Amino acid sequence: MKRTIELKHVGPKGVVRELLTQLIGRLEEKFHHFPDEAVSLHALFEENGSHKLYRTALTCHIPGHTVAAHVEDREAGVAIRKAFEELERQLDKRHAKLHGRHLRKRTGRLAGIGRESQELADAEEPS
């Protein structure tokens, strides 16, 4: 996977870069079925000094799709982790859609609802 980490106006760059690298490594496990050169991730982290606001923007290019997450927070670590959680959620959703799991999940819910209502009706009938 191609990685690009961009840090703007950040004080302790080593700590931020280490956290980004660790989370990108965890994210790489989701891309084991793609060739390494087919996936790229661009991570941008910047600090707005006057407002003490941290901004994280992640853009992931996978074959046939681009996934992005943008988060602002007053704490650096929280902003980075939330952005990665959002990106992982979107990637999981994309993966489920490719494999048709979003359809199976819906039919399972509908079947469960019908079963529960039938059980309630059976329980309310006097014997």
Phi, psi and omega per residue, in radians:
M1 nan 2.339 3.083
K2 -1.421 2.303 -3.125
R3 -2.079 2.449 2.985
T4 -2.345 2.067 3.109
I5 -1.986 2.155 -3.108
E6 -2.129 2.165 3.129
L7 -2.040 2.242 -3.128
K8 -2.155 2.227 3.047
H9 0.972 0.707 -3.088
V10 -1.843 2.359 3.127
G11 -1.261 -1.389 -3.126
P12 -1.424 1.471 -3.046
K13 -1.151 -0.584 -3.098
G14 -1.085 -0.753 -3.116
V15 -1.163 -0.778 -3.124
V16 -1.152 -0.781 3.141
R17 -1.098 -0.669 3.130
E18 -1.137 -0.756 3.116
L19 -1.133 -0.750 3.108
L20 -1.080 -0.770 3.140
T21 -1.104 -0.710 3.123
Q22 -1.112 -0.799 -3.123
L23 -1.238 -0.585 3.072
I24 -1.158 -0.688 3.090
G25 -1.047 -0.708 3.104
R26 -1.172 -0.618 3.138
L27 -1.244 -0.531 -3.138
E28 -1.056 -0.482 -3.141
E29 -1.089 -0.457 3.136
K30 -1.326 -0.249 -3.067
F31 -1.853 0.367 -3.074
H32 -1.125 -0.392 -3.114
H33 -1.539 -0.092 3.079
F34 -1.764 2.609 3.001
P35 -1.120 2.598 -3.077
D36 -1.016 -0.679 -3.092
E37 -1.361 -0.154 -3.111
A38 -1.503 -0.253 -3.077
V39 -2.045 2.357 3.061
S40 -2.388 2.603 -3.134
L41 -2.315 2.270 3.085
H42 -2.024 2.096 3.135
A43 -2.005 2.195 3.110
L44 -2.098 2.201 3.089
F45 -2.243 2.220 3.126
E46 -2.422 2.668 -3.137
E47 -2.030 2.265 3.041
N48 -1.715 1.793 -3.007
G49 -1.123 -0.646 -3.074
S50 -1.226 -0.500 -3.127
H51 -1.907 -0.026 -3.055
K52 0.879 0.935 -3.126
L53 -2.123 2.340 -3.133
Y54 -1.931 2.384 -3.095
R55 -2.162 2.276 3.071
T56 -2.135 2.265 3.088
A57 -2.232 2.177 3.125
L58 -2.093 2.325 3.072
T59 -2.265 2.162 -3.115
C60 -2.098 2.156 3.107
H61 -1.809 2.043 3.041
I62 -2.073 2.803 -3.107
P63 -0.959 2.069 3.092
G64 1.479 0.050 -3.080
H65 -2.782 2.653 3.028
T66 -2.217 2.258 -3.123
V67 -2.057 2.374 -3.107
A68 -2.373 2.606 3.074
A69 -2.462 2.353 3.131
H70 -2.284 2.221 -3.111
V71 -2.408 2.439 3.015
E72 -2.124 2.434 3.115
D73 -2.714 2.894 3.130
R74 -1.503 -0.144 3.077
E75 -2.093 2.347 -3.037
A76 -1.109 -0.881 -3.100
G77 -1.091 -0.665 3.139
V78 -1.141 -0.750 -3.139
A79 -1.083 -0.738 -3.126
I80 -1.173 -0.821 -3.108
R81 -1.135 -0.716 3.114
K82 -1.093 -0.689 3.132
A83 -1.121 -0.734 3.121
F84 -1.201 -0.642 3.078
E85 -1.094 -0.740 3.123
E86 -1.122 -0.743 3.130
L87 -1.123 -0.752 3.110
E88 -1.101 -0.699 3.122
R89 -1.080 -0.770 3.132
Q90 -1.158 -0.687 3.116
L91 -1.167 -0.690 3.085
D92 -1.117 -0.697 3.116
K93 -1.123 -0.743 3.120
R94 -1.108 -0.757 -3.138
H95 -1.107 -0.737 3.120
A96 -1.130 -0.660 -3.137
K97 -1.193 -0.662 3.111
L98 -1.104 -0.604 -3.090
H99 -1.693 0.086 3.086
G100 1.311 0.262 -3.122
R101 -1.236 -0.448 -3.135
H102 -1.145 -0.501 3.104
L103 -1.336 -0.734 3.139
R104 -1.156 -0.625 3.133
K105 -1.099 -0.714 -3.117
R106 -1.170 -0.794 -3.133
T107 -1.161 -0.576 3.088
G108 -1.133 -0.700 3.104
R109 -1.144 -0.769 -3.124
L110 -1.114 -0.697 3.118
A111 -1.138 -0.680 3.124
G112 -1.157 -0.672 3.129
I113 -1.137 -0.770 3.118
G114 -1.089 -0.700 -3.140
R115 -1.151 -0.745 -3.128
E116 -1.135 -0.733 -3.129
S117 -1.171 -0.610 3.100
Q118 -1.173 -0.699 3.116
E119 -1.123 -0.691 3.106
L120 -1.149 -0.709 3.120
A121 -1.124 -0.721 3.118
D122 -1.136 -0.634 -3.119
A123 -1.248 -0.518 -3.100
E124 -1.432 -0.341 3.139
E125 -1.191 2.289 3.094
P126 -1.286 2.500 -3.129
S127 -1.495 nan nan
